[in-house]
Amino acid sequence: MTDAHEQDAPPWLDDAEMQAWLANSAIMISLPAALDARMRRESDLTFFEYMALSVLSEQPERTLQMSELAARTAASLSRLSHVVRRMEGRGLIIRARVPGAGRRTIATLTEAGWEVVVAAAPGHVVAVREYLLDHLERRDLAALTRIGGAVEAAVRADSAVGGQ
């Protein structure tokens, strides 16, 4: 007979699952840290700041609601607001209330912000290639895309993630 504790135990990882998890954990920790250090050194932006500016740069009129920008950068609204406030102080972004929409706020990339993200993009691409893509075979890209999509969908389905 098994006791209640054993019945409630999660299904532990087998050796192959553990190896996959540890390899993925190393990527989740080391890759953003390496990209952040490189971005800071080369463009005076954090990796997160670059991603926020990049998302805005791809939007019509370079504008997006703060809640949508938070979702697209996988950040809480609180974290994003803090970072956007800093970038607003640097003249990279302006924030404005949406007229007639209560507390909704939009963020707009300024011309100075556009120039900064355009200048930072080549270094970002080089780092992504050096740290990740150059170490993969072409067939690995499709697998990485599929895996990333499945994991992102599972994470986004959890409404507690990212303060959403």
Long-range contacts (C-beta under 8 A, 24 or more apart in sequence): 31-131, 31-132, 34-127, 34-131, 35-124, 35-127, 35-128, 35-131, 38-123, 38-127, 39-120, 39-123, 39-124, 39-127, 42-120, 42-123, 43-116, 43-119, 43-120, 43-123, 43-124, 45-116, 45-120, 46-83, 48-73, 48-75, 48-83, 49-83, 49-86, 49-87, 50-117, 50-120, 50-124, 52-80, 52-83, 52-84, 52-87, 52-93, 52-107, 53-87, 53-92, 53-93, 53-109, 53-113, 53-116, 53-117, 53-120, 54-117, 54-121, 54-124, 56-93, 56-107, 56-108, 56-109, 56-113, 56-117, 57-109, 57-113, 57-114, 57-117, 57-118, 61-108, 62-108, 62-109, 62-113, 62-114, 63-106, 63-107, 63-108, 63-109, 64-106, 64-107, 65-98, 65-104, 65-105, 65-106, 65-107, 66-95, 66-104, 66-105, 66-106, 66-107, 67-104, 69-107, 70-162, 70-163, 70-164, 71-162, 71-164, 74-155, 74-161, 74-162, 75-162, 76-162, 76-163, 77-163, 78-163, 87-113, 92-116
